[in-house]
Structures are given as C-alpha cells and as structure tokens.
Amino acid sequence: MVWGTFTAAHIISLFVAVILNVALYFILKNKSDKIKTIVLLVFSSFGILAIIYNLVAWNSPLEYLPFHMCNINALLIPVALITKNKRVGNLLLLWSIGALIALVVNHMAQDYELFKIVFLQYFLSHTFEFGIPILIFALKLIPMDPKTIPSTLIISFIILTVIHFINLGLNNYIVKNDLRDWEGNLIVVNYMFTIYPDNPALQFFYNLIPYPYFYVLPIIPVFAAYLLLIYSPILIKEQNKSENNHLE
C-alpha cells in the first residue's frame, strides 16, 4: 500500500504524527530538564539519520544535501537542546513549519510504500522535526520570546539567500560536469525551492512574481505575520502589565 496524498492512509498518518508528539509531551512533562533534553535528543536523531540515509541511498548525494528548511531544522534542534540558546530555539519554532508542510503536502513522497524504510525515515524525521521545536517550549526548556522575532526574520532571509546562491553554484557545476541521477536525467538542485516552486502554495507566489529567488521573498512578511500571531498572547500580556505598572 502506498502512502498517497489525502488518502485514508495519509490522513491517519497525520493523526499518528500528532499523537506521537502529544504522547511525548505527557510522558516528559513531569520529568527533570535533563531527562527531557536527553529524550528529545534521542528523537531528534531521526532527522539526522534521514539526512545520512538520503545521502547514501540514492547514489546522487548532490540532490540530498541538508539544505532544505526541514534538514537545517534537523541539524539545529540538537544545538538548541544542548545550548538552550533562546535565539536558535525561537528560530526553530518558525522553521518547524517546513516539516509540517512536508507531511501535509507530501507529493514528493506520496508513492512511498507504507512501513518501508524510505517511508519511515521520511515520516518519522518530519514528525519530530515539526514536533520537537514545539515540545521545547511546551516543556519549558526554552522560553518563547517575542524579542527574537527580528533575528528570526533576518536569519531566515540570510539563509534563504545563501541557499539560493548554493543552488546556482551547484547547478552550474552540474551542467559543466554533466552529472546525472540514477535515471540518467541531468541533476537539478532546488534547495528551499528558490529556483522554481514545488508545491501549490509556492506556485501561487511564483504566479505573482515569476522569477527565481524573488518569488519566495514575499514569504518573509508571511513569516512575520505568523510570528506575531503565535507570540500575540505574550505581547498582549506584556502590554497589559506595562499599562498596569504605568497606572500604579
């Protein structure tokens, strides 16, 4: 049976992804910070193992370098857990969206057969790349801080730009050396989809701005709106506290 997109198997798997992370929260919520950190580090290894698997399994490593949003998330999660760095932790809260999109809009993996290793590495890695950043805050390992919104947006813009130039450099190298994948097709890398859209949401932006790289830039204001939304309870609480102090 294949995974499919919005099939019964796909929809059930999304519920399973949520259940796994919710269960992990209830298992860990009364544990010490040390235990929480160790357990989350163990589960974060699914993302690292998926990167290694894809680098060696397809005989086409240039296509599977860890330059997609969810891959970078997988590499940064252990850093956040070990260092408890507030800026990195809050950055992950935004970047975990990439893993969620990969689970929901799964057309790149829709033909994977259930319970085969290729499916399991994709499903488990993205499940915890999405869930662990949320658990980091839910379990109070790192505090949510609205003051990190500017740094989150700036870092996201810088990484997006750097990845685009990596795409350009790699594709130029590939053409010059006529590098082909296992099917004999010329390799084209499109990390973080800065070259062309690969899902309906990005296609919308590309229809508005039909130019590589530039079409993804409107995502930054969308990110800003999302961050303001998720931090709004904290911002409102701080505003009310400030007004009360002023009245006193």
N, C-alpha and C positions, 0 to 999 in steps of 0.2 A: 504493500500500500504506500502510495506517495503522499507527501505532506499536503501539497496543494495550497491554494490561496483562498481563504474564506470558505474552505470545505469544513465538514464536521471535525475532521482531524486537526485542521489548523485552529479552529475556534477553541476546541478542547485544549490544545497545547497552550494557547494564550492564558486560559484559566489556570492550567498547571503552573505556568511561569509565575503568575500572581500568587498562587497557593504556596509555592516553594519559598518565595521571599517573605510572605506573611508568616509562614511557619518558622522560618529562621528568626524572625523578629521575636516571636513569643518564646522560642527556645532560649534566646540570648538576653532578653530584656532584664532579667534579674541576675545576670552573671557579672563578674568583675570586668572592668575595661580591658584587662589583659586577655581574658578568655574571649571576649567579644572580638578583639583585634586578631587573635590567632585564628579563630574560626573563620572570620571574614577573609583573612589572608588565604586560608586553605581554599575557600570557594572562589576567590579571585583567580586562583591558578587555572581555572577552566579557560579564562581569556588568554592567558599566556600560552597554555598548551594548544589552543586553537590556532594561535599565530604560528607556532612551530609546526603544527600539523600541516597547515596550508602552505608553508614554505617548502616542505619536503614532499608532500603527497602528489603534487600536480606537475612536477618537473618543469615548472615555469615560475620560478621564485620572483621575478620582477613584477608579476601581476599580483603577488600576495605579500608585498612588503607592508609593515604595520603603519600605514599612513592614512587609513580611513579613521573617521571620528571614533568609532567603537574600538578600533585597535589601540589608538592613542589612549582612550579611556582605560582599556585593559592594562596598559603599561603604567598609567598614573595612579590607579586605585591602590596598589601596594605602597606607592610613595606616600599617598595621603594617609593610609592606615598606619604606617610606621612613623612618619614625622608628625602626624596630626596638624599638618600645615593648613591653616584656615583658607588661604587663597586657593590652594590646589583642591581642597575639599569642596569649596563652593563652585569652583570651575566644573568639577565632575557632575554637580547637580544639573548643570545645563547640558553637558556633553553626553549624559546618560540617555538623552532623547534619541541619539543616533542608534543606540542598541534597541530601543523601543520601536523605532521606525523599521529597523531590520527585521524585527519579529512580526510586526503587523503587515508591513508592505514587503512580503517575503518572496517576491517574484524571482529573485536570483537563486533562491533555494527551494522553490516550490516543487521541483522534480525529485528532491531527495526522498529516499525511501525511509520510512519510519524505523527507528531503532538501529539503523546502520550507523557506523562511526561518523560518517560525513554529516549526517543529520544531528547526531548527539553533540558533536563538537560545536556545531553552529547554534543549536538551540540552547545548550547549557551555558555556553560562553556569553551569548547575548542576554540570556535571562539574568545572569548575575552581574553583567556589565551595566544593565539597567537598574537592578535591584540594590546592589551594594552601596552605590552613592546615596540612595535614599535611606538605607539602613544606617549608614554612618551618622546621619543626622537624627534619625528616629531613635537610635540607641545612645545619642548624646556623646558620641566620640569626638565630634567637631561641631561647634555652634554655627547655625546659619547666621550670616552677617550681610546685611544689605550694602554695607560699605565696600564689599568686594564686587559689586555689580560693574563699576567701571573697569576694574582689572580683568574681570571675566570677559567682557566685550572686547577689550584691547587685545588680550591674549588670543581670543578666538579669531579676531581679524588677522593678527600676525601669523598664526599657524595656518589659516586658510590661504594666505598669500604665499607663504613659504612652500606649502604643499603644491600650489599651482605651478610654481617655478620648478619644483621637483618633477611634476608631470611633464612639463615642457622639456626639461633636460633628459629625462628618461626616454620619452617618445622620440626625441632627436637621435639619441644613442641607438635606440631600437631600429629606427629606419636606416641609419648608416650601416648597421651591422646585420640587417635583415634577420632579426630574431623572430622566431615563430613559436606558437604554442603547440601543444600535443596534437592538435587537429590540423596543423600546417598553416594556420592563419597568422598574419602579422600581428604581433602583440601591440595592444594599445592600452596604456595605463591611464586611469581616470580617478585617481585617489581624491576622495571627498567631492567627487563629481564636478570638479571645476572646469573640465573640458566640455562635457555635454551632460544633459540630465539623464537620470536613470530611474526615475520614478515619477508618478503623476504630479506630486507637489512641486518638484523641481522643474518639471515640464511647464508648469504654469508660469514660473518666473522666467524661464527661457523664452516663452512666447512673448513676454513683455520686453525682455532685453536679450535678443538673440546673439549674444556674444559670450564666448568662453570667459570664465572668471567673473566678468562684470555681472552676469546674470544671477550669481549667487550672493552678491553683496547686499541686496535687499533683505537677506535672511538676518543680517546683523540687527536691524531695527525690530524684526520679529523676535529675535532672541531677547532684546531689551524689554519688549512688552511682556514676554513670558516671565522674565526675571522679576519685573515689577509686580506681576500678578502673584507669583509664589512667595515673594517677600512682603507683600502688602500687609498681612497680619502683623508682622514685626514693625513695619513702618508706621502703621496706624497706632500701634501700642506705644511706640516711642514718641509719636506726635502728641498723643493724649497725655503721656507722662510729662512731656515738656510743657504743655499748656497748664497742667495741674500745678507744676512747680512754679510757673510764672504767676499763677493766681495766688499762690501762697506768699 
